[in-house]
């Protein structure tokens, strides 16, 4: 009975619960479930950010925040949030950037060697001739075009996720409005009418007595 009472207090306390999960290669993810009254994921996100700050502080390195995903509450589910992050010092960041540059250089070298093989073996051009050089140039241009296209697809995906997050925020705001109206209707169904409007992240409610 005592455990049940404690569980009920936790459920209705409005406190979000955060977990830090290792993802490998110095990557972590914070997963948060909002409280009973958290219709929007904003509180869950804020709780996760505080947990990340404390976690990285214990490691002596500031957090580098990655992807943030927030989902509002819905039927039979609490609001939740997921944040990808790393704990990295300036030296760690510089080392990671250097590894990225080296990996890109290795990729370019591999592409050039593959283009040389294609120009000589598949297309029959003789090395160190203008025709061979033109072939190599065209293939490398195609490699860079493919890489740019991949970057544009990734950027479009990020934009789509941002639009989805905005839609979820609007749904969370509407859920808050519906909850307020339902509560007021249950308390005083015949004497008070509550009207709510959402403007961005702000919700304004007015009550009229009959």
C-alpha positions in Angstrom: 0.0 0.0 0.0 2.9 2.3 0.9 4.6 1.5 -2.4 1.4 2.1 -4.3 1.0 5.6 -2.7 4.6 6.4 -3.6 4.0 5.3 -7.2 0.9 7.5 -7.5 2.9 10.5 -6.1 5.6 10.0 -8.7 3.1 9.7 -11.5 1.3 12.9 -10.5 4.3 14.8 -9.4 5.0 16.2 -12.9 8.6 15.2 -12.7 10.3 14.0 -15.8 12.6 10.9 -15.6 15.9 10.9 -17.6 18.3 8.1 -18.5 21.7 8.4 -20.1 22.5 5.5 -22.5 25.9 5.0 -24.1 25.8 4.6 -27.9 29.4 3.8 -28.5 32.4 5.8 -29.8 31.9 8.5 -27.1 28.3 9.0 -28.1 25.5 9.1 -25.6 21.7 9.6 -25.7 19.5 11.0 -23.0 16.0 9.6 -23.0 13.3 11.3 -21.0 9.7 10.6 -20.1 7.6 13.6 -19.0 5.4 13.8 -16.0 1.6 13.3 -15.9 0.8 17.0 -16.7 3.5 17.4 -19.4 1.4 17.7 -22.6 4.4 19.3 -24.4 7.8 17.7 -24.6 9.5 21.0 -23.6 9.7 20.0 -19.9 11.1 16.6 -20.8 13.7 18.2 -23.1 14.7 20.7 -20.4 15.1 17.9 -17.8 17.3 15.9 -20.2 19.5 19.0 -20.8 20.0 19.4 -17.1 20.9 15.7 -16.8 23.3 16.0 -19.7 25.0 19.0 -18.1 25.5 17.1 -14.8 26.7 14.0 -16.6 29.3 15.8 -18.7 30.4 17.9 -15.7 31.2 14.6 -13.9 33.5 13.8 -16.9 35.2 17.2 -16.8 34.1 18.0 -20.4 31.4 20.3 -21.7 28.5 18.7 -23.6 28.2 18.9 -27.4 24.5 18.5 -28.2 23.4 16.7 -31.3 19.9 15.7 -32.5 17.0 16.7 -30.3 13.7 14.8 -30.7 10.6 15.7 -28.7 7.2 14.0 -28.9 4.1 15.4 -27.1 1.8 13.3 -25.0 -1.0 11.4 -26.6 -3.5 8.6 -26.0 -2.0 6.2 -23.4 1.5 7.8 -23.6 3.5 10.5 -21.8 5.5 13.2 -23.5 9.1 12.1 -24.2 12.4 13.5 -25.5 15.6 12.1 -26.9 18.9 14.0 -27.1 22.1 12.7 -28.7 25.3 14.2 -27.3 29.0 13.9 -26.5 31.1 15.2 -23.7 34.1 16.8 -25.4 36.9 19.2 -24.5 38.4 21.6 -27.0 41.3 19.1 -27.5 38.7 16.3 -28.1 37.0 18.5 -30.7 40.2 19.3 -32.5 41.2 15.6 -32.5 37.8 14.6 -34.0 38.1 17.3 -36.7 41.5 16.1 -37.6 40.2 12.5 -37.9 37.4 13.8 -40.1 39.8 15.6 -42.4 42.0 12.5 -42.6 39.0 10.3 -43.4 37.9 12.7 -46.2 41.4 12.8 -47.6 41.5 9.0 -47.7 38.1 8.9 -49.4 39.3 11.4 -52.1 42.5 9.3 -52.6 40.4 6.1 -53.0 38.1 7.8 -55.5 41.0 9.1 -57.5 42.6 5.6 -57.7 39.2 4.1 -58.7 38.8 6.8 -61.4 42.3 6.0 -62.8 41.4 2.3 -63.0 38.1 3.1 -64.8 39.7 5.5 -67.2 42.5 3.0 -68.1 40.9 -0.4 -67.9 37.2 0.3 -68.7 37.5 3.2 -71.1 40.9 2.4 -72.6 42.6 5.8 -72.1 46.4 5.8 -71.8 47.8 7.4 -68.6 49.5 10.8 -68.9 47.6 11.8 -72.0 45.0 14.7 -72.3 42.2 12.2 -72.9 43.1 10.3 -69.7 43.3 13.6 -67.8 39.8 14.7 -69.1 38.4 11.3 -68.1 39.8 11.6 -64.6 38.5 15.1 -64.3 34.9 14.2 -65.3 34.8 11.2 -63.0 36.0 13.4 -60.0 33.4 16.0 -60.9 30.8 13.3 -60.6 32.1 12.2 -57.3 31.9 15.7 -55.9 28.4 16.1 -57.3 27.3 12.9 -55.6 28.8 14.0 -52.3 27.0 17.4 -52.6 23.7 15.7 -53.4 24.1 13.5 -50.3 24.7 16.6 -48.2 21.6 18.2 -49.6 19.5 15.2 -48.9 20.8 15.2 -45.3 20.0 18.9 -45.0 16.5 18.3 -46.4 16.0 15.6 -43.8 16.9 17.9 -41.0 14.5 20.5 -42.4 11.7 17.9 -42.5 12.4 16.9 -38.9 12.2 20.5 -37.8 8.9 20.9 -39.6 7.7 17.7 -37.9 8.8 19.0 -34.5 6.8 22.2 -35.1 3.7 20.2 -36.0 4.1 18.1 -32.8 4.4 21.3 -30.8 1.1 22.6 -32.3 -0.5 19.3 -31.4 0.9 19.5 -27.9 -0.5 23.0 -27.5 -3.9 21.8 -28.7 -3.8 18.9 -26.3 -3.1 21.4 -23.4 -6.1 23.5 -24.5 -8.4 20.5 -24.7 -7.2 19.3 -21.3 -7.9 22.7 -19.7 -11.4 22.9 -21.2 -12.2 19.4 -20.2 -11.1 20.0 -16.6 -13.1 23.2 -16.4 -16.1 21.6 -17.9 -16.0 18.8 -15.4 -15.7 21.2 -12.5 -18.4 23.7 -13.6 -20.2 22.5 -16.7 -23.2 24.8 -16.4 -21.7 28.0 -15.0 -18.3 28.6 -16.7 -17.1 28.5 -20.3 -13.3 28.5 -21.0 -12.0 29.5 -24.5 -8.3 29.0 -25.3 -6.2 30.2 -28.2 -2.6 29.2 -29.1 -0.1 31.8 -30.5 3.2 30.0 -31.3 4.3 28.5 -27.9 2.0 30.8 -25.9 -1.5 29.7 -24.8 -4.1 32.3 -23.7 -7.4 31.3 -22.0 -10.4 33.3 -21.0 -13.3 32.2 -18.9 -16.9 33.5 -19.2 -19.5 33.1 -16.4 -23.1 32.3 -17.2 
